[in-house]
């Protein structure tokens, strides 16, 4: 089990991790949702974000406390 206090990632979180603007982060989230064949109402998990970006979950844990 992960030590994350939350499971869902939001554009604000992506902005903190990548240093991109909120809008760019929102667009990246949309690309991830498309990649995983999710519908617009479905959320993206931290695990899916990490897999898509090629980042280890332990690397971003400090950003999502």
N, C-alpha and C positions, 0 to 999 in steps of 0.2 A: 504494500500500500504506500502511496506517496505521502510525503510530509506536507503537501500543499494544503492551505486552509480553504482553497476554492478549486473548482474543477474547470470552470468556464473562463475563456480568455476574451477580453474586450479590446476595442481599438485603443483605449487609453493605455492599457497594459502593453500592447504591441508598440505603441509610441515610446513608452519608457524603455523598452528592451532594445528597439532598433534605432531610436533617435530620429525616426521619421515623424512627419506631421500627423495630426489626427486623421486628416482626410486620406493620406497615403496608407495609413494603418488600416483604415476602414476598407479601402480598396484591396489591400492584401488579405484581409479577413474574408472578403467576398471571393477572391481567387481560391483561397483554401477551401471555402464552402463548396465551390464549383468542383474543385479537384476531388473532394471526397463524396461528390454526388449528393450533397445535402440540399434539402429544400430551404427556402428563405426563412422559415420559422425555426429551423433547427440551429442549435448553437455549435460552436467549435470548442473543443476541449484543449487544455494545455498540452496534452499528449499529442493530439493531431497537429497543433501548431509546431511543436518541437520536431516531429517527424517531417513535416513539410519543409521546415527551414534547415533541417540538419543540425539542430542544436540539442545538446543533452539537457534533460529536464533539470538535472542538478545545477547546470550553468545558470539557468534563469530563476532558480528558486529565491535568490536574494532580491530580485526585482518584484516578486509577487508575494511578499510577506504582509 
